Amino acid sequence: MRAYDCEVLVVGGGIVGLSTAYALTRAAPGTKVTVLEKEPGPARHQTGRNSGVIHSGVYYRPGSLKARFAVRGAAEMVKFCAEYGIDCKVTGKLIVATEREELPRLHALVQRGRENGIPVRELGAAQITEHEPHVRGLAAIHVGTTGVCDFRAAAAQLAASAEASGTDIRYGEEVAAIDRRAWGVAVRTTAGTVIRARVLVNCAGLHCDRVARLAGDDPGMRIVPFRGEYYELTRPALVRGLVYPVPDPAFPFLGVHLTRGIDGEVHVGPNAVPALAREGYRWSTVRPAELAATLAWPGSWRIAQRHWRYGAGELHRSLSKPAFLAAVRRLLPEITATDLRPAAAGVRAQAVLRDGTLVDDFLIHEAPRTVHVLNAPSPAATASLPIGREVAARALSALTEN
C-alpha cells in the first residue's frame, strides 16, 4: 500500500478552502486533511479584503449556484457567527433607483428576490428617508436579510475548528509543482516540502487557474484580477446601514455603494479597475509576468472591446476623486470631498472565458483525483459554508473512486 501524507489536500487558506476542510471533518470524521496556504495566516486576500457584507442573494439568477448558496449561506453564516461569538449584524439594505431608466431594473430585482425566497419590500421616495435620512432616490427596495460580519474572524474560526478535528493547516507553503498519478497527487512547495495525497482540492482563489494548470488540467478560463478601491466616510453618521445603486446587468459589479461595516466605519465603493498583478492592491504594484499572462489571454481583450465605455468610467473614478465623489452623490447628495478618506483596496479573482465572457456563477470543475474551484467571487464569503459542503462532497466522492 502506498504511503500517503493525507487523504485530501486543500490548496488555499481563504474562507472557501477552510470551509471545505471544516466540512470534510464533519461529513467524514477521521479523514486526514491537510491545507496549504502560502501566506503566514488565513484569509489574507479576497476573504479579508472586502466590506464584510453578508449578501442576501437578491441579484442572482434563480436556480443558479450563487442564488442557492447565498440564500442558504446567509442564514448559516449568521448562525455560525452567533455560535462562536463572532461580530455579526443583520441590518437589511436599500437598493435605490436615482434615475427613471433604473426603475424597470429595480422592479425586476423585486421579482427576482421573491423568486429566490428573499423578503423584499418596495419603498417610495419618502420612505427611503425613513430608513436613511441623508439618502435620496426615486424609489427603492428594502432587502431584510442582508447583514455584515467579520469574515476574517469567521475564517479563523473555521481554521480553528478544522484543526481541532485533526486538520493539518500549514502556512507559508506555496505550491510550486503538482504531479498527478494513478494513485493520487504529489505536491511540492517552494520550501521543498513534498506532500502525497489521494485527492487534491484547489481553492487557490486569485491563483486557482495556475494551480489547475500545474495539475495538468486546462481550466478553460483565466483569472483576470480587478481591484476594488474604497474610501471611508469621515462622517459615518451620514449612513445608518447599507445603501446600493441599481446594478447594471451587463457587468458583474454592483457599482459604488455605501456599507456600514461591523466596526461602525462606512465604506464607500468599490470601483473596479484592472489590477496589474494578481495581488495588485495599488497601481504601483506591477508583476510583469502576471500582467503579460493577463494580456496574452484573448478573453482580456474581448472584455476591453465589449465593456470599454464602462471600464473608462471606472478608470476615471479611480484616478479622479471628484469623479468618484460625483458617483457617490447620486445616492448621498450632501457628501463633500472632505468626507472621503482612502481605505484599503481588495482584488477580485474574476474568471474570464476565452471569448471574453465574465463567468457569473460559481464554477467548480472536477478532474481525476482533483476538484478545482475556479470562480468564487462575491458572494463566496457569504456562501462559504454551503460551498464548502459541496466541494467536500465532491472530494469525498473522488476518494471512493480511487
C-alpha positions as CSV (number, residue, x, y, z in Angstrom):
1,M,0.0,0.0,0.0
2,R,1.3,3.4,-1.0
3,A,2.1,5.8,2.0
4,Y,0.0,9.0,1.9
5,D,0.6,12.1,4.0
6,C,-3.1,12.9,3.9
7,E,-6.2,11.8,2.1
8,V,-7.4,15.2,1.0
9,L,-5.0,18.1,0.3
10,V,-6.6,21.5,0.1
11,V,-4.7,24.3,-1.6
12,G,-5.7,27.7,-0.3
13,G,-6.5,29.1,3.2
14,G,-9.1,31.6,2.3
15,I,-12.7,31.1,3.6
16,V,-13.7,28.6,0.9
17,G,-10.6,26.4,1.4
18,L,-11.1,26.5,5.2
19,S,-14.8,25.9,4.9
20,T,-14.0,22.8,2.7
21,A,-11.6,21.4,5.3
22,Y,-14.2,22.2,8.1
23,A,-16.9,20.4,6.1
24,L,-14.7,17.4,5.4
25,T,-14.1,16.9,9.2
26,R,-17.8,16.9,9.8
27,A,-19.0,14.8,6.9
28,A,-16.3,12.2,7.3
29,P,-14.7,12.3,10.7
30,G,-11.3,10.8,10.7
31,T,-10.5,11.8,7.2
32,K,-6.9,13.1,7.1
33,V,-7.0,16.6,5.7
34,T,-4.1,19.0,5.0
35,V,-4.4,22.7,4.0
36,L,-1.6,24.6,2.3
37,E,-1.6,28.4,2.4
38,K,1.2,30.5,1.0
39,E,0.6,33.4,3.4
40,P,1.6,33.4,7.1
41,G,-2.1,33.2,8.2
42,P,-5.6,32.7,6.9
43,A,-7.9,35.0,4.9
44,R,-5.2,37.4,3.7
45,H,-6.7,38.2,0.3
46,Q,-10.3,38.2,-1.0
47,T,-11.8,36.9,2.3
48,G,-10.0,39.6,4.4
49,R,-10.2,42.5,2.0
50,N,-13.9,43.1,1.4
51,S,-16.5,45.2,3.1
52,G,-17.9,42.3,5.2
53,V,-21.3,42.1,3.7
54,I,-23.5,39.0,4.2
55,H,-25.3,39.0,0.8
56,S,-29.0,38.1,0.6
57,G,-28.9,36.6,-2.9
58,V,-31.3,39.1,-4.4
59,Y,-29.3,39.7,-7.5
60,Y,-28.6,36.2,-8.6
61,R,-30.4,34.2,-11.3
62,P,-33.0,31.8,-9.7
63,G,-31.7,28.3,-9.6
64,S,-28.0,29.3,-10.0
65,L,-25.4,28.1,-7.5
66,K,-25.0,31.7,-6.4
67,A,-28.7,32.1,-5.6
68,R,-29.0,28.8,-3.9
69,F,-25.8,29.1,-1.9
70,A,-26.2,32.8,-1.0
71,V,-29.7,32.4,0.4
72,R,-28.7,29.3,2.4
73,G,-25.3,30.6,3.3
74,A,-26.5,34.0,4.6
75,A,-28.7,32.3,7.2
76,E,-25.9,29.8,8.1
77,M,-23.3,32.4,8.4
78,V,-25.4,34.4,10.9
79,K,-25.9,31.2,12.9
80,F,-22.2,30.3,12.7
81,C,-21.2,33.8,13.9
82,A,-23.7,33.6,16.8
83,E,-22.5,30.2,17.8
84,Y,-18.9,31.3,18.1
85,G,-19.3,34.9,19.2
86,I,-18.2,36.5,16.0
87,D,-19.3,40.1,15.4
88,C,-22.3,40.0,13.1
89,K,-25.4,42.1,12.5
90,V,-28.4,41.7,10.2
91,T,-29.1,45.3,9.1
92,G,-31.0,44.9,5.8
93,K,-30.1,47.1,2.9
94,L,-31.6,49.6,0.4
95,I,-31.2,49.3,-3.3
96,V,-32.0,52.8,-4.6
97,A,-33.0,54.0,-8.1
98,T,-31.9,57.6,-8.7
99,E,-32.8,57.8,-12.5
100,R,-36.1,56.9,-14.2
101,E,-34.4,54.4,-16.5
102,E,-33.4,52.4,-13.5
103,L,-37.0,51.8,-12.3
104,P,-37.7,48.8,-14.6
105,R,-34.4,47.1,-13.4
106,L,-35.4,47.8,-9.8
107,H,-38.8,46.2,-10.3
108,A,-37.1,43.2,-11.9
109,L,-35.0,42.8,-8.8
110,V,-38.2,42.7,-6.7
111,Q,-39.4,39.8,-8.8
112,R,-36.0,38.1,-8.7
113,G,-35.8,38.4,-4.9
114,R,-39.2,36.9,-4.5
115,E,-38.3,34.0,-6.8
116,N,-35.3,33.4,-4.6
117,G,-37.4,33.4,-1.4
118,I,-36.0,36.7,-0.1
119,P,-38.1,39.2,1.8
120,V,-38.2,42.3,-0.4
121,R,-40.2,45.5,0.3
122,E,-40.8,48.3,-2.2
123,L,-40.3,51.9,-1.0
124,G,-41.3,55.3,-2.4
125,A,-39.1,58.3,-2.2
126,A,-40.4,59.5,1.1
127,Q,-39.9,56.0,2.7
128,I,-36.3,56.0,1.7
129,T,-35.5,58.8,4.1
130,E,-37.3,56.9,6.9
131,H,-34.5,54.3,6.6
132,E,-31.7,56.6,5.5
133,P,-32.4,60.3,6.2
134,H,-29.5,61.5,4.1
135,V,-30.1,59.3,1.0
136,R,-32.2,60.4,-1.9
137,G,-33.8,58.5,-4.7
138,L,-36.9,58.0,-6.8
139,A,-37.7,54.6,-5.4
140,A,-36.0,51.7,-3.6
141,I,-36.4,48.2,-2.3
142,H,-35.5,47.0,1.2
143,V,-33.9,43.6,1.5
144,G,-34.3,42.4,5.0
145,T,-31.8,39.5,5.2
146,T,-28.6,41.4,4.3
147,G,-26.1,41.9,7.1
148,V,-22.4,42.5,7.9
149,C,-19.9,40.4,9.8
150,D,-16.2,39.9,10.4
151,F,-15.2,37.4,7.7
152,R,-11.6,37.3,8.9
153,A,-12.8,36.1,12.3
154,A,-15.1,33.6,10.6
155,A,-12.3,32.2,8.6
156,A,-10.0,32.0,11.6
157,Q,-12.8,30.1,13.5
158,L,-13.2,27.7,10.6
159,A,-9.5,27.0,10.7
160,A,-9.5,26.5,14.5
161,S,-12.5,24.1,14.3
162,A,-10.9,22.1,11.5
163,E,-7.6,21.9,13.3
164,A,-9.4,20.8,16.5
165,S,-10.8,17.9,14.4
166,G,-7.4,16.9,13.2
167,T,-6.8,19.0,10.1
168,D,-3.2,20.0,9.5
169,I,-3.0,23.6,8.3
170,R,0.4,24.7,7.0
171,Y,1.0,28.4,6.5
172,G,3.9,29.8,4.4
173,E,3.7,26.9,2.0
174,E,3.2,27.9,-1.6
175,V,2.6,25.2,-4.2
176,A,5.4,25.0,-6.8
177,A,4.6,21.7,-8.6
178,I,1.9,19.1,-8.8
179,D,2.5,15.5,-10.0
180,R,-0.8,13.6,-10.6
181,R,-0.5,9.9,-11.0
182,A,-3.0,7.0,-11.0
183,W,-2.6,6.6,-7.2
184,G,-3.2,10.3,-6.3
185,V,-1.2,13.5,-6.3
186,A,2.2,14.7,-5.0
187,V,2.6,18.4,-4.4
188,R,5.9,20.1,-3.9
189,T,6.0,23.6,-2.3
190,T,8.5,26.4,-2.8
191,A,10.1,25.5,0.5
192,G,10.8,22.0,-0.8
193,T,8.1,20.2,1.2
194,V,6.5,17.2,-0.6
195,I,3.0,16.0,0.3
196,R,1.3,13.0,-1.1
197,A,-2.5,12.9,-1.1
198,R,-5.2,10.8,-2.6
199,V,-7.3,13.8,-3.7
200,L,-6.3,17.4,-4.4
201,V,-8.8,20.3,-3.8
202,N,-7.9,23.6,-5.5
203,C,-9.3,26.6,-3.6
204,A,-6.4,29.0,-4.5
205,G,-8.6,32.0,-5.4
206,L,-6.5,34.5,-7.3
207,H,-4.2,31.7,-8.4
208,C,-6.7,28.9,-9.0
209,D,-6.2,28.8,-12.7
210,R,-2.4,28.5,-12.3
211,V,-2.8,25.6,-9.8
212,A,-5.2,23.9,-12.2
213,R,-2.6,24.1,-14.9
214,L,0.1,22.8,-12.6
215,A,-2.1,19.8,-12.0
216,G,-2.2,19.2,-15.8
217,D,-5.8,20.5,-16.4
218,D,-6.9,23.1,-18.8
219,P,-9.4,25.1,-16.9
220,G,-10.8,26.8,-20.0
221,M,-10.6,30.2,-18.2
222,R,-8.1,32.6,-16.7
223,I,-8.3,34.7,-13.6
224,V,-8.3,38.4,-14.6
225,P,-7.8,40.4,-11.4
226,F,-9.9,43.5,-10.8
227,R,-9.0,45.9,-8.0
228,G,-11.9,47.3,-6.0
229,E,-10.9,50.7,-4.5
230,Y,-12.7,52.1,-1.4
231,Y,-13.0,55.3,0.6
232,E,-14.2,55.6,4.1
233,L,-16.6,58.3,5.3
234,T,-15.2,60.8,7.8
235,R,-18.8,61.4,8.9
236,P,-20.1,57.9,9.3
237,A,-23.4,59.2,10.8
238,L,-24.5,60.1,7.3
239,V,-25.3,56.4,6.7
240,R,-27.2,54.0,9.0
241,G,-26.8,50.8,7.2
242,L,-26.2,49.5,3.6
243,V,-27.2,51.5,0.5
244,Y,-26.7,50.3,-3.1
245,P,-27.4,51.6,-6.5
246,V,-29.4,49.6,-9.0
247,P,-26.8,47.4,-10.7
248,D,-26.1,47.4,-14.4
249,P,-26.9,43.8,-15.5
250,A,-24.3,44.0,-18.3
251,F,-21.4,44.0,-15.8
252,P,-20.8,41.8,-12.8
253,F,-20.0,44.6,-10.4
254,L,-22.6,46.3,-8.2
255,G,-21.4,49.9,-8.6
256,V,-20.3,52.4,-5.9
257,H,-22.3,51.7,-2.7
258,L,-22.3,52.6,1.0
259,T,-21.7,50.0,3.7
260,R,-21.6,50.5,7.4
261,G,-19.3,47.7,8.5
262,I,-19.3,45.7,11.7
263,D,-16.7,48.1,13.1
264,G,-19.1,51.1,12.6
265,E,-17.0,52.6,9.7
266,V,-18.8,53.3,6.4
267,H,-17.0,52.1,3.3
268,V,-17.7,53.8,0.0
269,G,-17.1,51.9,-3.2
270,P,-15.7,49.9,-4.8
271,N,-15.0,51.0,-8.2
272,A,-13.5,48.2,-10.3
273,V,-10.3,48.6,-12.4
274,P,-7.9,46.1,-13.9
275,A,-5.1,45.2,-11.4
276,L,-1.6,44.9,-12.7
277,A,-0.9,41.9,-10.6
278,R,-2.9,39.1,-9.0
279,E,-2.4,40.7,-5.7
280,G,-2.2,44.3,-7.1
281,Y,-3.8,46.3,-4.3
282,R,-2.2,49.5,-5.6
283,W,-1.4,51.0,-9.1
284,S,2.2,50.8,-8.1
285,T,2.1,47.0,-7.7
286,V,3.1,45.6,-11.0
287,R,4.2,42.0,-11.7
288,P,5.3,41.8,-15.3
289,A,4.9,38.1,-15.8
290,E,1.4,38.1,-14.3
291,L,0.4,41.2,-16.3
292,A,1.8,39.6,-19.5
293,A,-0.2,36.4,-18.9
294,T,-3.4,38.5,-18.5
295,L,-2.7,40.4,-21.7
296,A,-1.9,37.2,-23.6
297,W,-5.4,35.8,-22.8
298,P,-7.8,36.5,-25.6
299,G,-10.7,37.0,-23.3
300,S,-9.0,40.0,-21.7
301,W,-9.0,41.9,-25.0
302,R,-12.6,40.9,-25.7
303,I,-13.7,42.2,-22.3
304,A,-12.0,45.5,-23.2
305,Q,-13.7,45.7,-26.5
306,R,-17.1,44.8,-25.1
307,H,-17.0,47.0,-21.9
308,W,-14.6,49.8,-22.8
309,R,-17.1,52.5,-22.0
310,Y,-18.0,51.1,-18.6
311,G,-14.3,50.5,-17.9
312,A,-13.3,54.0,-18.9
313,G,-15.8,55.3,-16.3
314,E,-14.3,53.1,-13.6
315,L,-10.8,54.1,-14.5
316,H,-11.8,57.8,-14.4
317,R,-13.2,57.3,-10.9
318,S,-10.0,55.6,-9.8
319,L,-7.8,58.4,-11.0
320,S,-10.1,61.3,-10.1
321,K,-11.6,61.8,-6.6
322,P,-14.1,64.4,-8.0
323,A,-15.4,61.8,-10.4
324,F,-15.7,59.2,-7.6
325,L,-17.5,61.9,-5.5
326,A,-20.0,62.5,-8.2
327,A,-20.9,58.8,-8.3
328,V,-21.5,58.8,-4.6
329,R,-23.6,62.0,-4.7
330,R,-26.2,60.2,-6.8
331,L,-27.1,58.4,-3.5
332,L,-25.8,60.8,-0.9
333,P,-26.1,64.4,-2.3
334,E,-24.7,66.3,0.7
335,I,-21.3,64.5,0.7
336,T,-18.2,66.6,0.1
337,A,-14.6,65.7,-0.8
338,T,-13.5,66.2,2.8
339,D,-15.9,63.4,3.8
340,L,-13.9,60.8,1.9
341,R,-10.6,59.3,3.1
342,P,-8.8,56.5,1.2
343,A,-9.3,53.0,2.6
344,A,-7.7,49.6,1.8
345,A,-8.4,48.1,-1.6
346,G,-9.3,44.5,-2.5
347,V,-8.8,42.4,-5.6
348,R,-11.5,40.2,-7.1
349,A,-10.5,37.0,-8.9
350,Q,-12.7,37.2,-11.9
351,A,-12.8,34.1,-14.1
352,V,-12.9,35.0,-17.8
353,L,-13.5,32.6,-20.7
354,R,-11.6,32.7,-23.9
355,D,-14.4,34.5,-25.7
356,G,-14.4,37.3,-23.1
357,T,-17.4,36.1,-21.1
358,L,-17.2,37.0,-17.5
359,V,-18.1,33.9,-15.6
360,D,-21.1,34.9,-13.5
361,D,-21.8,31.8,-11.3
362,F,-19.6,29.8,-9.1
363,L,-17.5,27.4,-11.2
364,I,-16.4,24.0,-9.8
365,H,-14.6,21.6,-12.2
366,E,-13.7,18.0,-11.5
367,A,-10.9,16.0,-13.0
368,P,-9.3,12.7,-12.0
369,R,-8.4,12.9,-8.3
370,T,-8.9,16.7,-8.3
371,V,-11.6,19.3,-7.6
372,H,-11.0,22.8,-8.8
373,V,-12.9,25.8,-7.5
374,L,-12.4,28.2,-10.5
375,N,-14.7,31.0,-9.8
376,A,-15.8,32.1,-6.3
377,P,-16.2,35.8,-6.3
378,S,-18.7,37.7,-4.1
379,P,-20.9,36.2,-2.5
380,A,-18.4,33.4,-1.8
381,A,-17.7,34.5,1.8
382,T,-21.5,34.7,2.5
383,A,-22.0,31.3,0.8
384,S,-18.8,29.7,2.1
385,L,-20.5,27.1,4.4
386,P,-22.7,25.5,1.7
387,I,-19.9,25.9,-0.9
388,G,-17.5,24.1,1.5
389,R,-20.0,21.2,1.9
390,E,-20.4,21.0,-1.9
391,V,-16.7,20.9,-2.6
392,A,-16.1,18.4,0.3
393,A,-18.8,16.1,-1.1
394,R,-17.1,16.1,-4.4
395,A,-13.7,15.4,-2.8
396,L,-15.1,12.5,-0.8
397,S,-16.7,11.1,-3.9
398,A,-13.3,11.2,-5.6
399,L,-11.8,9.4,-2.6
400,T,-14.3,6.5,-3.1
401,E,-13.4,6.3,-6.8
402,N,-9.6,5.8,-6.2
